[in-house]
């Protein structure tokens, strides 16, 4: 299944993340290497939140990521939540549509 991790962030997030960026990116790259994290990035114009796409059997993979993320532990993320996402279109969709639909 796919899971979306949504972060709501502090004001001036883009400027305030600089001291934690290297550790956050190392955390994210490790999750990619494990096959847990598929994509991630910040919203643009304005930079007022982020979304990360995870693949796993349960939401625990995304929840564990958030709990250990330096952006969360250093107070840049004000709240986070995980949502299961039923993907049906695209080469990596988890629930393929029947032929003819």
Residue pairs with C-beta under 8 A, 6 or more apart in sequence:
1 55
1 56
1 57
1 58
1 84
1 85
1 86
1 94
2 38
2 53
2 54
2 55
2 84
2 85
2 86
2 87
2 94
3 53
3 54
3 55
3 56
3 59
3 61
3 62
3 82
3 83
3 84
3 85
4 51
4 52
4 53
4 54
4 62
4 82
4 83
4 85
5 40
5 51
5 52
5 53
5 54
5 62
5 65
5 66
5 80
5 81
5 82
6 49
6 50
6 51
6 80
6 81
6 82
6 83
7 49
7 50
7 51
7 52
7 66
7 71
7 72
7 77
7 79
7 80
8 48
8 49
8 77
8 78
8 79
8 80
9 47
9 48
9 49
9 50
9 71
9 76
9 77
9 78
10 16
10 75
10 76
10 77
10 78
13 42
13 47
13 48
13 76
14 42
14 47
16 76
17 24
17 71
17 76
19 74
20 70
20 71
20 74
20 76
23 70
24 69
24 70
24 71
27 65
27 68
27 69
27 70
28 37
28 40
28 52
31 37
31 54
31 65
32 38
35 55
36 54
36 55
36 56
36 61
36 62
36 65
37 52
37 53
37 54
37 65
38 53
38 54
38 55
38 92
39 52
39 53
40 50
40 51
40 52
40 53
41 50
41 51
41 52
42 49
42 50
43 49
43 50
43 51
52 62
52 65
53 85
54 61
54 62
54 65
55 61
55 92
55 94
56 62
59 82
59 84
62 82
63 82
66 72
66 77
66 80
66 82
69 77
71 77
72 80
86 94
86 95
87 93
87 94
87 95
88 95
88 96
88 97
89 97
